[in-house]
Amino acid sequence: MLLLLIAIVIVNKLGFHPLARANLFFMPAVLFSIFFIFITNIGNFTVQRAFPLIGNGMATTFFSGLSNLFAFGGISYLYFVPSYLKDFKDYKKIALASVGISAIFLLLSIATILLLFPIVASTEEVLPLYLASRFIEFGRFFQRLDAIFVFIWIISMISYLSIASYFATSIFQKVANLQYNKWIIGVFTSLAFGFGLLPQNLQQLSMLENEVYKYIILILVIGVGLSILILANIKYCIHQKKKGLIILDENATADKGG
């Protein structure tokens, strides 16, 4: 964990543009690894594991399952992209492309896990997609390819955490109205290291993910995000209304003067 945090600090010192280019460079490898695992495991799939299609019923899937929307928390990063774009018109293309690509590869990942493992085994494992990579074999010469995938996923994890850390420090800098932010990443990673040492076993880690992290994401991304959007639109409408009244008043004054 300490090695990951050191890498995150070094990457964040370089700034946003090198960080974005590095993510763009490694992303094709990550996407290819997911696609490769899906394709090479097709022969091991059991289609019957996908049934019933509605799972435990309509109520569980569409109502109780609403709490699982925290899995889409990554979409919140799209909120922070516009300020880094040269042309805001590119934002729509970026948003649609990122959501589309994420949806496709998320579907491939879920299909691989669902069709390859029983539901009990897939829910109890920390990284079931890693287990799926261990099923890949090409004769006796190419075996245990999971080491390559672990290397790729470690790089992708560093990339994701670097982006998350950059946005966190950038938001903190703007909220606190600080001129320099080079030291903030050190403070944030130190706090992350301290909190990361608190869970003593996988059971506590699973509880934090499913009970704490889940609802924090739901509150911040959906609750706070929608609230800010609604309030911003109300403020915009009030501002536009006042602006319209001022223009009408100026026109009326000009007519009287004429």
Phi, psi and chi 1 to 4 in degrees:
 res  aa     phi    psi   chi1   chi2   chi3   chi4
   1 MET       -  -37.7 -174.3  169.6   63.1      -
   2 LEU   -65.6  -39.4 -173.0   60.0      -      -
   3 LEU   -64.0  -39.7  -68.8  174.7      -      -
   4 LEU   -62.0  -43.4  -71.9  175.3      -      -
   5 LEU   -67.8  -36.3  -67.3  174.5      -      -
   6 ILE   -63.2  -42.9  -69.0  173.7      -      -
   7 ALA   -62.1  -39.6      -      -      -      -
   8 ILE   -64.2  -41.0  -68.8  168.9      -      -
   9 VAL   -63.4  -44.9  171.1      -      -      -
  10 ILE   -62.6  -44.9  -65.3  173.2      -      -
  11 VAL   -64.2  -42.3  171.0      -      -      -
  12 ASN   -67.8  -25.3  -86.4  -93.8      -      -
  13 LYS   -66.8  -23.8  -67.0  -72.6 -174.4 -179.2
  14 LEU   -77.3  -21.3  -60.6  176.3      -      -
  15 GLY   105.6  178.0      -      -      -      -
  16 PHE   -75.2  -43.6  179.3   75.7      -      -
  17 HIS   -64.8  -46.3  -66.4  -69.7      -      -
  18 PRO   -61.6  -34.7  -24.2   34.9      -      -
  19 LEU   -64.3  -43.7  177.7   57.7      -      -
  20 ALA   -65.6  -40.0      -      -      -      -
  21 ARG   -67.0  -38.7  -66.8 -168.9 -173.9   99.9
  22 ALA   -63.3  -41.8      -      -      -      -
  23 ASN   -63.2  -41.4  -85.0  -90.3      -      -
  24 LEU   -64.5  -32.9 -177.4   61.8      -      -
  25 PHE   -71.1  -41.7  179.0   78.3      -      -
  26 PHE   -87.4  -19.0  -71.6  114.6      -      -
  27 MET   -59.9  -42.7 -172.3   52.8   60.1      -
  28 PRO   -57.2  -36.1  -26.5   35.4      -      -
  29 ALA   -65.9  -40.1      -      -      -      -
  30 VAL   -65.7  -46.4  177.4      -      -      -
  31 LEU   -64.2  -40.1  -60.9  179.8      -      -
  32 PHE   -64.6  -36.9  176.9   76.5      -      -
  33 SER   -62.8  -40.8   67.5      -      -      -
  34 ILE   -66.8  -44.6  -63.2  173.6      -      -
  35 PHE   -64.4  -39.5 -179.8   75.3      -      -
  36 PHE   -65.7  -42.2 -175.5   77.0      -      -
  37 ILE   -62.9  -40.2  -68.8  173.8      -      -
  38 PHE   -64.5  -47.7  176.4   80.5      -      -
  39 ILE   -65.9  -45.0  -67.4  -64.6      -      -
  40 THR   -74.4  -14.6   51.8      -      -      -
  41 ASN  -101.1    4.3  -84.5  -57.1      -      -
  42 ILE   -56.9  -38.0  -72.3  179.5      -      -
  43 GLY   -66.8  -19.2      -      -      -      -
  44 ASN   -96.5   -2.4  -59.1  -38.9      -      -
  45 PHE   -71.9  146.3  -72.7  166.0      -      -
  46 THR  -117.5  105.6  -57.4      -      -      -
  47 VAL   -63.0  -30.3  179.8      -      -      -
  48 GLN   -62.7  -20.9  -72.4   76.9    8.0      -
  49 ARG   -69.4  -15.7  -69.4 -163.8  176.7  107.0
  50 ALA   -79.2  -11.3      -      -      -      -
  51 PHE  -101.0  149.2  -62.0  100.1      -      -
  52 PRO   -73.5  148.5   27.5  -33.9      -      -
  53 LEU   -64.5  -32.0  -65.2  177.1      -      -
  54 ILE   -88.1    3.4  -53.9  -62.1      -      -
  55 GLY    70.8 -123.7      -      -      -      -
  56 ASN   -91.2   14.0  -65.5  -36.3      -      -
  57 GLY   121.4  164.7      -      -      -      -
  58 MET   -62.3  -42.3  -62.0  -75.6  -72.2      -
  59 ALA   -64.2  -44.5      -      -      -      -
  60 THR   -66.9  -40.1  -57.4      -      -      -
  61 THR   -71.9  -45.9  -57.9      -      -      -
  62 PHE  -100.8  -12.2  -65.3  101.9      -      -
  63 PHE  -117.4  -58.8  -65.9   99.6      -      -
  64 SER   -65.2  -30.6  -59.2      -      -      -
  65 GLY   -75.9   -2.8      -      -      -      -
  66 LEU   -61.7  -29.1  -73.9  175.5      -      -
  67 SER   -66.6  -18.4   60.4      -      -      -
  68 ASN   -79.6    0.4  -66.8  -34.2      -      -
  69 LEU   -64.7  -12.6  -70.9  175.9      -      -
  70 PHE   -61.9  -20.6   82.5   99.4      -      -
  71 ALA   -63.2  -20.5      -      -      -      -
  72 PHE   -97.2   21.6  -59.6   98.0      -      -
  73 GLY   -62.7  -23.0      -      -      -      -
  74 GLY   -63.3  -19.3      -      -      -      -
  75 ILE   -66.4  -18.9 -158.4  171.1      -      -
  76 SER   -64.9  -22.3   61.4      -      -      -
  77 TYR   -66.9  -20.3  -69.9   98.2      -      -
  78 LEU   -65.7  -23.3  -68.7  174.4      -      -
  79 TYR   -64.0  -29.1  -61.7  158.5      -      -
  80 PHE   -98.2   -3.7  -48.1  118.5      -      -
  81 VAL   -72.7  -39.9  171.3      -      -      -
  82 PRO   -53.7  -35.5  -28.8   36.4      -      -
  83 SER   -68.9  -13.4   59.5      -      -      -
  84 TYR  -103.5    3.6  -62.4   96.8      -      -
  85 LEU   -93.6  141.9  -63.4  177.3      -      -
  86 LYS   -73.7  -37.2  -67.0 -178.4  179.2  178.8
  87 ASP  -126.6  118.5 -171.2   -3.0      -      -
  88 PHE   -65.4  -19.7 -175.5   76.1      -      -
  89 LYS   -64.8  -22.3  -65.4  179.8  180.0  178.7
  90 ASP   -76.3  -12.4  -64.3  -29.1      -      -
  91 TYR   -62.9  -40.8  178.1   72.5      -      -
  92 LYS   -62.0  -43.3 -175.4  177.2 -179.9  179.2
  93 LYS   -63.6  -42.6  -61.9  178.2 -177.5  177.8
  94 ILE   -64.5  -44.4  -66.7  171.5      -      -
  95 ALA   -64.0  -47.0      -      -      -      -
  96 LEU   -65.6  -41.8  -67.7  175.6      -      -
  97 ALA   -65.7  -44.5      -      -      -      -
  98 SER   -67.0  -43.0   58.5      -      -      -
  99 VAL   -66.4  -41.6  171.7      -      -      -
 100 GLY   -63.3  -47.9      -      -      -      -
 101 ILE   -63.5  -43.0  -67.0  172.0      -      -
 102 SER   -61.6  -41.2  -60.2      -      -      -
 103 ALA   -64.2  -42.8      -      -      -      -
 104 ILE   -63.3  -48.0  -67.7  170.8      -      -
 105 PHE   -77.9  -24.7  -76.0   90.0      -      -
 106 LEU   -67.0  -40.1 -179.4   60.9      -      -
 107 LEU   -63.6  -41.6 -179.3   61.9      -      -
 108 LEU   -63.9  -41.1  -69.1  178.6      -      -
 109 SER   -64.7  -46.4  -58.1      -      -      -
 110 ILE   -64.6  -40.9  -66.3  173.6      -      -
 111 ALA   -63.4  -40.1      -      -      -      -
 112 THR   -61.9  -47.2  -57.0      -      -      -
 113 ILE   -68.4  -42.5  -62.9  168.5      -      -
 114 LEU   -66.7  -41.2 -177.2   65.1      -      -
 115 LEU   -87.0  -11.4  -59.8  176.3      -      -
 116 LEU  -100.9  -34.2 -164.0   59.7      -      -
 117 PHE  -120.5  152.7  -56.6  109.2      -      -
 118 PRO   -63.9  154.9  -18.7   29.9      -      -
 119 ILE   -61.3  -33.7 -173.4   63.7      -      -
 120 VAL   -67.9  -44.5  175.8      -      -      -
 121 ALA   -65.7  -39.7      -      -      -      -
 122 SER   -70.9  -30.7   60.7      -      -      -
 123 THR   -82.3  -22.8   53.2      -      -      -
 124 GLU   -88.5  -16.5  -71.1 -177.5   -7.9      -
 125 GLU   -86.1  145.7  -66.8  -65.4  -27.5      -
 126 VAL   -72.8  -41.2  176.2      -      -      -
 127 LEU  -136.1   79.5 -167.9   60.5      -      -
 128 PRO   -63.9  -25.8   20.1  -31.3      -      -
 129 LEU   -66.0  -27.9 -156.7   60.3      -      -
 130 TYR   -66.6  -40.8  165.9   71.7      -      -
 131 LEU   -63.0  -35.5  -66.3 -178.9      -      -
 132 ALA   -63.7  -34.4      -      -      -      -
 133 SER   -69.1  -22.5   67.5      -      -      -
 134 ARG   -78.1  -11.4  -59.7 -171.5   66.7  176.4
 135 PHE   -81.3  -10.8  -79.2   80.1      -      -
 136 ILE   -80.4  125.5  -57.9  172.6      -      -
 137 GLU  -144.7  139.8  -69.3 -175.2   -1.5      -
 138 PHE  -124.5   78.1  -64.3  102.2      -      -
 139 GLY    73.8 -162.1      -      -      -      -
 140 ARG   -86.7  -15.4  -61.6 -177.1   60.9 -174.9
 141 PHE   -81.7  -45.8 -174.3   73.7      -      -
 142 PHE  -100.9   98.5  -70.3  102.8      -      -
 143 GLN  -135.6  161.5  -65.9 -176.0   -5.6      -
 144 ARG    53.9   51.4  -60.7  -58.2  -58.9  -88.6
 145 LEU   -72.9   -5.1  -64.0  176.8      -      -
 146 ASP   -62.1  -24.3   50.8  -69.7      -      -
 147 ALA   -63.2  -36.9      -      -      -      -
 148 ILE   -66.3  -42.3  -60.6  175.0      -      -
 149 PHE   -66.9  -37.7  -65.0  112.7      -      -
 150 VAL   -61.0  -41.7  169.4      -      -      -
 151 PHE   -61.1  -45.2  175.6   71.1      -      -
 152 ILE   -63.8  -41.9  -65.9  172.8      -      -
 153 TRP   -72.3  -29.2  -67.5  -22.7      -      -
 154 ILE   -65.4  -43.4  -72.3  174.3      -      -
 155 ILE   -62.4  -42.6  -65.6  176.3      -      -
 156 SER   -65.3  -35.1   67.7      -      -      -
 157 MET   -65.6  -42.0 -170.9 -179.0  -58.7      -
 158 ILE   -63.5  -40.6  -66.2  174.1      -      -
 159 SER   -62.4  -46.4  -60.3      -      -      -
 160 TYR   -63.4  -46.9  169.4   74.8      -      -
 161 LEU   -66.5  -31.7  -66.4  175.1      -      -
 162 SER   -66.3  -43.3  -61.7      -      -      -
 163 ILE   -63.2  -45.6  -74.5  -73.3      -      -
 164 ALA   -61.8  -41.2      -      -      -      -
 165 SER   -67.1  -38.3  -58.9      -      -      -
 166 TYR   -64.0  -46.6 -180.0   85.7      -      -
 167 PHE   -64.6  -38.6  -78.7  131.2      -      -
 168 ALA   -62.3  -46.7      -      -      -      -
 169 THR   -68.4  -36.4   53.8      -      -      -
 170 SER   -65.5  -42.8  177.3      -      -      -
 171 ILE   -64.7  -42.8  -68.0  170.1      -      -
 172 PHE   -63.1  -39.4 -179.7   79.4      -      -
 173 GLN   -63.0  -41.7  179.9 -171.3    7.6      -
 174 LYS   -71.4  -39.3  -67.5  177.2 -179.3  178.2
 175 VAL   -65.9  -42.1  171.1      -      -      -
 176 ALA   -84.9   -4.7      -      -      -      -
 177 ASN    56.5   50.8 -163.8   23.0      -      -
 178 LEU   -96.8  143.4  -60.9  174.3      -      -
 179 GLN   -82.1  -37.1 -173.8  175.8    1.7      -
 180 TYR  -115.1  143.4  -57.7  101.3      -      -
 181 ASN  -129.1   10.6   65.3  -17.9      -      -
 182 LYS   -64.7  -32.7  -63.9  -63.4 -176.9 -178.2
 183 TRP   -84.6  -16.2   56.9  -88.9      -      -
 184 ILE   -65.5  -39.4  -56.9  177.0      -      -
 185 ILE   -62.2  -34.4 -176.0   62.5      -      -
 186 GLY   -65.1  -41.0      -      -      -      -
 187 VAL   -65.8  -44.2  175.2      -      -      -
 188 PHE   -64.9  -43.2  -87.4   60.8      -      -
 189 THR   -68.9  -33.2   49.8      -      -      -
 190 SER   -64.9  -41.8  -61.2      -      -      -
 191 LEU   -64.9  -40.9  -69.6  172.8      -      -
 192 ALA   -62.5  -40.1      -      -      -      -
 193 PHE   -64.5  -41.6 -177.3   72.1      -      -
 194 GLY   -65.1  -46.2      -      -      -      -
 195 PHE   -67.4  -31.6  -76.6  114.3      -      -
 196 GLY   -67.1  -22.2      -      -      -      -
 197 LEU   -83.9  -10.3  -64.8  175.8      -      -
 198 LEU   -68.7  -46.0  -66.3  178.9      -      -
 199 PRO   -63.8  131.0  -20.2   32.2      -      -
 200 GLN   -95.9  -15.5  -60.8  178.7    1.0      -
 201 ASN  -156.7  175.6   48.4   54.0      -      -
 202 LEU   -67.7  -28.2  -71.7  177.4      -      -
 203 GLN   -64.9  -44.1  -73.5   76.3   15.0      -
 204 GLN   -66.3  -38.0  -68.3 -176.7    2.6      -
 205 LEU   -64.2  -41.5 -167.2   63.9      -      -
 206 SER   -64.7  -38.3  177.8      -      -      -
 207 MET   -64.8  -42.3 -175.1  -86.2  -65.8      -
 208 LEU   -63.7  -37.7  -70.6  172.9      -      -
 209 GLU   -70.3  -43.5  179.6 -176.2    4.4      -
 210 ASN   -87.5  -24.4  -63.9  -38.9      -      -
 211 GLU  -110.2  -34.3  -57.0  -61.3  -27.9      -
 212 VAL   -99.8  -59.4  178.8      -      -      -
 213 TYR   -59.2  -41.0  174.6   75.7      -      -
 214 LYS   -56.1  -50.2  173.5 -168.3  -68.4 -171.9
 215 TYR   -78.0  -27.1  -65.6  105.8      -      -
 216 ILE   -63.3  -44.1  -71.8  176.9      -      -
 217 ILE   -64.4  -43.3  -67.9  -62.4      -      -
 218 LEU   -61.6  -41.3  -73.1  172.7      -      -
 219 ILE   -69.5  -46.2  -67.5  171.0      -      -
 220 LEU   -72.0  -49.7  -70.9  178.5      -      -
 221 VAL   -76.0  -50.4  176.8      -      -      -
 222 ILE   -87.1  -52.1  -62.3  179.1      -      -
 223 GLY   -65.7  -60.9      -      -      -      -
 224 VAL   -67.5  -40.4  176.3      -      -      -
 225 GLY   -60.8  -47.1      -      -      -      -
 226 LEU   -67.0  -36.8  -75.1  176.2      -      -
 227 SER   -62.4  -44.4  -60.3      -      -      -
 228 ILE   -63.8  -40.5  -67.1  174.9      -      -
 229 LEU   -63.2  -43.7 -179.7   63.4      -      -
 230 ILE   -65.6  -46.9  -67.0  170.3      -      -
 231 LEU   -64.2  -38.0  -67.3  173.2      -      -
 232 ALA   -65.0  -39.4      -      -      -      -
 233 ASN   -68.3  -37.8  -83.6  -83.6      -      -
 234 ILE   -63.4  -44.0  -66.7  173.5      -      -
 235 LYS   -62.6  -41.1 -178.7 -180.0  178.8 -178.7
 236 TYR   -63.7  -43.0  176.2   78.8      -      -
 237 CYS   -64.0  -42.1  -69.1      -      -      -
 238 ILE   -63.6  -41.6  -66.4  173.8      -      -
 239 HIS   -64.8  -43.0  178.4   73.1      -      -
 240 GLN   -66.4  -35.9  -70.4  -63.9  111.2      -
 241 LYS   -65.7  -43.7 -172.6  176.0 -179.7 -180.0
 242 LYS   -64.8  -39.1  -71.4 -178.4  177.8  178.7
 243 LYS   -63.3  -41.1 -173.7  177.5  179.4 -179.7
 244 GLY   -64.8  -39.1      -      -      -      -
 245 LEU   -65.8  -37.5  -68.9  173.8      -      -
 246 ILE   -65.8  -42.0  -67.8  172.7      -      -
 247 ILE   -64.3  -42.0  -67.2  174.0      -      -
 248 LEU   -63.4  -40.2  -71.0  174.1      -      -
 249 ASP   -65.5  -40.0 -174.6   61.1      -      -
 250 GLU   -66.1  -39.8  -71.3  177.5   -9.1      -
 251 ASN   -64.5  -40.3  -67.9  -25.6      -      -
 252 ALA   -64.7  -42.3      -      -      -      -
 253 THR   -63.7  -39.9  -55.2      -      -      -
 254 ALA   -65.3  -37.9      -      -      -      -
 255 ASP   -65.3  -40.6  -68.5  -21.4      -      -
 256 LYS   -65.5  -40.6  -71.5 -180.0 -178.5  179.0
 257 GLY   -65.5  -35.2      -      -      -      -
 258 GLY   -68.5      -      -      -      -      -
